[in-house]
Amino acid sequence: MRTAFHIAGADNLAKKGDYVQIVQLYNVLRQNKLLPANCVWEDLEEFWRLQGNASFFVGDPPESYFACAKNYSISIGSSVLNWAPGRIKRTLRFQLNSANIRKLKTLAFMSRYVHTSTCGGGPRVTLSLMSVSTTLQTSVQRRYTDSKGKLDKVFAQEVLECCAAIEKLQARGIAQKIAAEFERDETELYFNLYRLQHQISQVTERISERVHPSLLEGDDLNTISTLKALCDSFLFFPSACDTNTECRNMMLNQGLPAIGEALADWISEGNGDVVLKEMQDRENLQPGNASGLKVDVERIWSFKTIQKAVGKIMAMRRKRLGRQSGRY
């Protein structure tokens, strides 16, 4: 259930797509010191750590606001030529490079594989010793691979040695390794992506409320849809326009500080670490709950034990369905 919840949360976050905008915005606010040092969005930083830079930026995170605007353009697939002066753009077509679009990194790979193999809607996959061994090696590789499929060179040798060790494991060793992978997946699975998306929506709304009086006072752009469209861009597009220095200066001098104040107020209200607190509360509840439970370690991975338990569940289900149909 936890794996299914995580997969659904990741799909929801990916469809919204605003995680790229909010991480890039948070980065530029930090770089320009527009957030107090003690004002930290811990949930977002943990999500950033789990995903890595490749899920949000092209290359290393940019430092200047202008560089961030260009990076954001490339991150959503737009050509860097879109930021060129008008005289150049008139002679060139609008380009979209799908290879540059940011994607979420697949987390908790082993748990997702077992979930798909046993609970997926398609045909069941046979979990042979060889297939599980291969999946374990892939799981190790994915841990040190970014969302674009690039393996971190620092850990390349460690990954190679770990995969070689997995190849030599027998059935019992494979079972123990699977258990270790499940335990390692817990941190990623219990990070509530739905709550993070809710936080992003809250921040967007708060920014909308703050940016409106800062930039649009006296204007007729006062509808919710107009404000939402303005804040969804997070002021990146106009700030990157070489041909409109006045507009860019207004965004830098008024818009960005207003966004920083709005985010700082939101975090100071205790909204930036909800997900991590939930995870901590769960860890605090665990000790002692199973202190008196006796487990036969030798039978945990017994296929006959699992088959017997599943058989009982299916028999009860058939009996219940039979009663509902009036056969009993």
N, C-alpha and C positions, 0 to 999 in steps of 0.2 A: 504493500500500500504506500509506503514512504517513497519507494522508487517511482511508482506511478504518479504520485503527487509532485515529485520533483520534475519529472518529464513534462507534465502538464504545465507546471510553473515556468519552465524554460521555454516551452512553445509560446506561452502567453507573452513572456517578456520579449521574445524574438519578434513576434508579430507587431507588438507596439513599437519596437525599434528605438524608443527615446532614451534607452540606456547609453547609447553612444553619445548623444547630445549632452546628457547630464554629467557623464564622467569627464568629457572634454571641458565642459563649463566649470566643473569643480576643480579641474586641473589648472585652468587659466586663472581662477580666483585665488588659488593657492600660490601660483607663481607670481602674481601681481600683489600678493600680501593684502588682499581685500577681505580675508577672513581672519579673525583673531587666532593666535597660535593655539589657544585652548579650545577652539571651536572646531571639532572634528566630526565628520559624518562617518562614524565607525562602520556602519553596515555597508555603505558604499565602498569604503576602502577595503573591507574584507572581500566583497564581491570582486573588486578590481584585482586584489591579490590572487584570488582563486582563478580568475580568467586570464590574467596577464595582459600586457600592453597591446598585444596584437588584436585583441577583441574590440579595441576602442580607437587605436591610432594607427597611422601608416608610419612605420619607423618608431623612433623614440618619441615620448611625449614632448610636444613643442613648449617653448618657454614664453614667447611673446604672444600677445593677443592676436596680432596680425598673422603670425605663423600658425596659431591655433585655428584661425578662420580658414586658412588654406588647407590645413590638415583635415579639417572637418569636411571640406568640399570633396577631397579625395576619398575620405573614409566612407562617404555615401555613394561613391561610384562616379562622381562628376569629374570631368577633366580639369586639370589645373589651368587650362586655357580659359576657363570661365572667369577666372580672376584677372585676366589680362585687360588692358585698356580697350575702350570701345573700338578704336581704329584698327586694332588687331583682330578683335572678335568678328568684325564685319566680314572679314575674308575667310573665316574658319567656321566649320560646322560645330554644333553642340555635340560633345562626345560623352558617352557614358561607358565606363569600364567596370563591368560586373566583377572582375577579379579583385577590385579594390574595396568592394562592399564588405563591411565588417560582419563577422559571424561570431556567435557564441561558441566557446570551447565546450566540448562534451565532457562533463564531469561524471564521476562515479561510474567509470566505464564498465567494470566487472558486474556491478549490480544491475546496470541497464541491460547488459548482455543476457544475464540469467533471467531477468524479468521478461525481455522480449522472447527468449527461447521457450519459456514455460507459460507465460500469460498473454503472449501476443495474439492478435487476431488471425494470423496466418498459420500455415502448417508448422507443427512442432519440430524443433531442431533436435537431432540426436546429440546428446551431450557425451560424446566419447572422450576417452582419456586424451587422445591426440588433439581434438578440437578445443577442449578445455585448457590444455597446456598452451596451445597457440593463442587463445584468448587472454590467458594470464600474461603472456609476453607482450601482447598488444596493450593490455591495461597498464603495464609498467612503462611502455614507450609513450603512451598518451599522457601519462603524468608529467612528463618532461617535454611535451610537444605543445606548441601554441595553437591557436585556433586556425592558423593558416597552414598547419601541418609541418612546421619547421621544428626540428629537434634541437634543444638547447645543447650547444657543443660542450659546455662545462660538465654536463652529466652524461655525455655520449659513452664514455668508457664504463661508467657505472651501470648504465642501462644494458650495455653489451654483456657484462659479467652476470648481471641478474638474469637476463634471458637465457644465457648458457646454463646457469644453475637450475632454472625451471625445467629445461629440456631433460635433465638427468633425474628429475623427481619421479617416484613411483606413485601409485594410487593414494596411499596414505599421506605422502608429502604434498601431493596436489590438493587433497582435501584441506590440509592445514594451511596451505598457501591461499586457497579460496577464502577460508575463514579470516585470514589476515587482511586480505583485500577488502572484504566486506566491512571489517572494522575500520580500515583506512577510509572507506567511502562514507562513513557516518557523518563526518564534518561537512562534506559537500551535500549529502542528501538532506540533512536537517537544516540547511540554510534556506529559509522560507522565501522563495523568489516572488511569491504573490505579495507578501508584505513589502518587499523591496519595491515592486511596481507601484504599490499603493503610496509609498513614500515619495517616489518620483512624481506621481500625479499631484500629491499634496504640495511639493516644492514648486511645480509648474504653476499651480493655482496661486500660491503665495507670491511668486515672482510677477504673475500677471497683475495682481492687486497693487504691488509696489511700483512696477515699471510704468503703469498707466499714469499716475500723477506726476512721475518724474519726467516723462518724455512727451506725453500726449495731452497735457493740460491745455484747455481751451480749444482742443480739436474736436471734431465730430466722430472720431473713431472710438466709440464707447460701447460697442456691442461685445458680448462675450466671445463670439466667434472670431471677430477681428483681433481681439486681445490674445486669444489662444493661438491664432496663427502667428502673431508677432512673437510671442514668447516661445513657441515651439522651435523657432529658428535660433533662439537664444542670442539674437543680435549679431550672429556671425556673418550673415550675408552682407548687410550694408556696411559693416566695418571693414570688409575685405575689398570693397570697391575702390580701386585706385582713382577713379574719375570723380569721386564725391568726397573730398577731404572734409568738408563741413559736416556731412552726415557721420563720417567715421569718428570725428572728434567728439560729436555729441554723444555717440554710443560709449566712447571711452571715458569721457569726463562725467557723464550723468548715468547712462544706462548700466554699465558694469558695476559701479559702486552701489547703485540701488539694488541690483541683484545680490551682491555680496551681503548687504544689510538684511535683505529678506531671508536669505539662506541662514545667516547667523542667528537671526531671531527664531527661525524654525528649529534649528539645532538646540539652541539654549532652552527651548521649551521641553526638552527631553525626548525629541523625536528621532534622533539619529542613531540610536543603538538598540532599537526594539528587537530586531532579529537576533542579535548576539545575546541579549538578555534572555530571550526565550530558550536559546541553546544552552545557556549557562544554567537556567532553572531546571532544564531537563537533566543535565548532568548531575545536579545536586540531588535530584529525586531518585537517582539510580541506586546508590549504595544502600544495602540492607534489604532491598525489596525481595531479593532472591537468596537471602542468606541461608534459609533452611531448605533450599531446593537441592535435591540430589540428582545428579545427571550421570548417566552411563555414557562416558566419553566414547567407549568403543562402539556404541550403537548410534551415535549422532548421525554418522554418514552412511548407515546401513540402508541399502536400497529396499530391503524387505520391510524394514520399519516404516519407511515413507510410504511404500506401496500399501501396506496394511492400513495406515491412517487415512490415505486417500480413498481406499475402498470403503471404509466406514462412512466417510463423508458422502460419497456418491450413493451408497445404499440408503442413507437417511434422506438424501435429496429425491431419489426415485420414489421412496415411500410417501414423501410429502406431496409430490406431484401426482402420484396415483390417487391419493385421497381427494385432492382438489378436483380431479377429473371424474370422481364419482365411482371409481372402480372398487373402492373399499367401503 
